[in-house]
Amino acid sequence: MRYDALIIGGSFAGLSAAMQLARANRAVCVVDGGEPRNRFAAASHGFFGQDGMPPGEMLAQARGKLAAYPSVRFVDGLAREATVEGDGFAIKVDGGPSLISRKLVLAFGLKDDLPDLPGLRERWGATVNHCPYCHGYEFLHRPLGVLNLHAHSAFQAQLIADWGPTTFFLNGGARPDDETSARLAARNVTIEPEKVVALEGESPDLTGVRLADGRFVELASLFVAPRTSFQCPIAEQLGCVLDDGPLGRVIQTDATKQTSVPGVYAAGDIARPMHNATFASADGVMAGAGVHHALIFG
Ligand SMILES: Cc1cc2nc3c(=O)[nH]c(=O)nc-3n(C[C@H](O)[C@H](O)[C@H](O)COP(=O)(O)OP(=O)(O)OC[C@H]3O[C@@H](n4cnc5c(N)ncnc54)[C@H](O)[C@@H]3O)c2cc1C
């Protein structure tokens, strides 16, 4: 069977794209590896009408709604390869036959390349967080830290100070320039130059961080903004033009979410510099409508 659209990634972006196409009664197939980026968090915040819901439940609900449309098929597994085949596309999925379609939507998400610091990885999404809009309120007015990973971290420290008294851990890195130091001081951010050697407390709780000189700094949450990379290499395989985002590469798209490769669309974290579930879902809606228009007018 030749689908109207294949969607690689069945999370906030992919399922939203699929819903637009399902409601246009188009044949759509969603291939999903089942590893959404926020799977480490017990609750998702800020999504319209669903604040505080477990992310897995949100996705299961969305998938359930989509399954009610007869033109939708789901394939659980990883797409390993995508190629242009005539005026359409073919993808190879682990352990299954090739799937073919007229259009392709990439919604395979990003992975966070976490710093290698003892005690950090197991607290990711609980007491080690990235986005204060997603997980800042839960730590309101409590001592917070920001780990220096790159130039963007000083900006993050200024932001986090709105949620609680903040320490910016330079982690052995260079002192910020005078202008940045003045901005941090204006936000009452304490600068700690020493290297952080471990996170402490009964995981996933956090009591604080241990510094290389033996001192302990009490914290309720440590914020880090890790660099990101694509969950799979299919955008590169297809030759999509990529842009540099603040924390990693993203796929360049036009206003309809079409990439530089005609017929290939990209949505969600992989196709925008600022990331959250709402943006990803909105991107998916745009990509789904974009694909539908292209099926008719393209
Ligand atoms: C710890 C944490 C907590 C977060 N909390 C919040 C929050 O509270 N509120 C909020 O709005 N945002 C939150 N976010 C951000 C949110 O998770 C992302 O913005 C959102 O998940 C992006 O959706 P997406 O559909 O683009 O990608 P993802 O959700 O990452 O989904 C990508 C999907 O594609 C699949 N996939 C990957 N490669 C392949 C392949 N080759 N073949 C098939 N399938 C593949 C994956 O398995 C996955 O299911 C959080 C992020 C993190 C890291």
Ligand as a Chemical Component Dictionary entry (heavy atoms), coordinates in Angstrom:
data_LIG
# 
_chem_comp.id                   LIG 
_chem_comp.type                 NON-POLYMER 
_chem_comp.pdbx_formal_charge   0 
_chem_comp.three_letter_code    LIG 
# 
loop_
_chem_comp_atom.comp_id 
_chem_comp_atom.atom_id 
_chem_comp_atom.alt_atom_id 
_chem_comp_atom.type_symbol 
_chem_comp_atom.charge 
_chem_comp_atom.model_Cartn_x 
_chem_comp_atom.model_Cartn_y 
_chem_comp_atom.model_Cartn_z 
_chem_comp_atom.pdbx_ordinal 
LIG C1  C1  C 0 12.916 15.961 31.092 1  
LIG C2  C2  C 0 12.013 16.768 30.185 2  
LIG C3  C3  C 0 10.823 17.283 30.665 3  
LIG C4  C4  C 0 10.007 18.038 29.830 4  
LIG N1  N1  N 0 8.870  18.571 30.344 5  
LIG C5  C5  C 0 8.049  19.291 29.555 6  
LIG C6  C6  C 0 6.862  19.865 30.096 7  
LIG O1  O1  O 0 6.568  19.752 31.280 8  
LIG N2  N2  N 0 6.076  20.599 29.256 9  
LIG C7  C7  C 0 6.388  20.770 27.928 10 
LIG O2  O2  O 0 5.616  21.426 27.218 11 
LIG N3  N3  N 0 7.529  20.246 27.403 12 
LIG C8  C8  C 0 8.364  19.510 28.178 13 
LIG N4  N4  N 0 9.513  18.989 27.664 14 
LIG C9  C9  C 0 9.819  19.169 26.227 15 
LIG C10 C10 C 0 9.038  18.114 25.412 16 
LIG O3  O3  O 0 9.367  16.833 25.892 17 
LIG C11 C11 C 0 9.399  18.208 23.938 18 
LIG O4  O4  O 0 9.308  19.538 23.478 19 
LIG C12 C12 C 0 8.462  17.310 23.137 20 
LIG O5  O5  O 0 8.495  15.981 23.609 21 
LIG C13 C13 C 0 8.826  17.349 21.649 22 
LIG O6  O6  O 0 7.926  16.540 20.943 23 
LIG P1  P1  P 0 8.366  15.878 19.583 24 
LIG O7  O7  O 0 7.135  15.208 19.085 25 
LIG O8  O8  O 0 9.040  16.874 18.723 26 
LIG O9  O9  O 0 9.495  14.804 19.945 27 
LIG P2  P2  P 0 9.521  13.657 21.041 28 
LIG O10 O10 O 0 8.492  13.852 22.075 29 
LIG O11 O11 O 0 10.937 13.563 21.503 30 
LIG O12 O12 O 0 9.139  12.339 20.240 31 
LIG C14 C14 C 0 9.893  11.816 19.203 32 
LIG C15 C15 C 0 9.369  10.412 18.934 33 
LIG O13 O13 O 0 10.020 9.902  17.765 34 
LIG C16 C16 C 0 10.441 8.586  18.027 35 
LIG N5  N5  N 0 11.566 8.253  17.135 36 
LIG C17 C17 C 0 12.846 8.691  17.166 37 
LIG N6  N6  N 0 13.563 8.158  16.161 38 
LIG C18 C18 C 0 12.710 7.364  15.492 39 
LIG C19 C19 C 0 12.854 6.531  14.360 40 
LIG N7  N7  N 0 14.016 6.404  13.715 41 
LIG N8  N8  N 0 11.775 5.822  13.938 42 
LIG C20 C20 C 0 10.591 5.911  14.595 43 
LIG N9  N9  N 0 10.388 6.699  15.661 44 
LIG C21 C21 C 0 11.446 7.416  16.109 45 
LIG C22 C22 C 0 10.815 8.570  19.488 46 
LIG O14 O14 O 0 10.842 7.258  19.992 47 
LIG C23 C23 C 0 9.700  9.448  20.074 48 
LIG O15 O15 O 0 8.561  8.680  20.414 49 
LIG C24 C24 C 0 10.375 18.263 28.493 50 
LIG C25 C25 C 0 11.584 17.744 28.003 51 
LIG C26 C26 C 0 12.404 17.019 28.835 52 
LIG C27 C27 C 0 13.715 16.491 28.316 53 
# 
loop_
_chem_comp_bond.comp_id 
_chem_comp_bond.atom_id_1 
_chem_comp_bond.atom_id_2 
_chem_comp_bond.value_order 
_chem_comp_bond.pdbx_ordinal 
LIG C1  C2  SING 1  
LIG C2  C3  SING 2  
LIG C2  C26 DOUB 3  
LIG C3  C4  DOUB 4  
LIG C4  N1  SING 5  
LIG C4  C24 SING 6  
LIG N1  C5  DOUB 7  
LIG C5  C6  SING 8  
LIG C5  C8  SING 9  
LIG C6  O1  DOUB 10 
LIG C6  N2  SING 11 
LIG N2  C7  SING 12 
LIG C7  O2  DOUB 13 
LIG C7  N3  SING 14 
LIG N3  C8  DOUB 15 
LIG C8  N4  SING 16 
LIG N4  C9  SING 17 
LIG N4  C24 SING 18 
LIG C9  C10 SING 19 
LIG C10 O3  SING 20 
LIG C10 C11 SING 21 
LIG C11 O4  SING 22 
LIG C11 C12 SING 23 
LIG C12 O5  SING 24 
LIG C12 C13 SING 25 
LIG C13 O6  SING 26 
LIG O6  P1  SING 27 
LIG P1  O7  DOUB 28 
LIG P1  O8  SING 29 
LIG P1  O9  SING 30 
LIG O9  P2  SING 31 
LIG P2  O10 DOUB 32 
LIG P2  O11 SING 33 
LIG P2  O12 SING 34 
LIG O12 C14 SING 35 
LIG C14 C15 SING 36 
LIG C15 O13 SING 37 
LIG C15 C23 SING 38 
LIG O13 C16 SING 39 
LIG C16 N5  SING 40 
LIG C16 C22 SING 41 
LIG N5  C17 SING 42 
LIG N5  C21 SING 43 
LIG C17 N6  DOUB 44 
LIG N6  C18 SING 45 
LIG C18 C19 SING 46 
LIG C18 C21 DOUB 47 
LIG C19 N7  SING 48 
LIG C19 N8  DOUB 49 
LIG N8  C20 SING 50 
LIG C20 N9  DOUB 51 
LIG N9  C21 SING 52 
LIG C22 O14 SING 53 
LIG C22 C23 SING 54 
LIG C23 O15 SING 55 
LIG C24 C25 DOUB 56 
LIG C25 C26 SING 57 
LIG C26 C27 SING 58 
# 
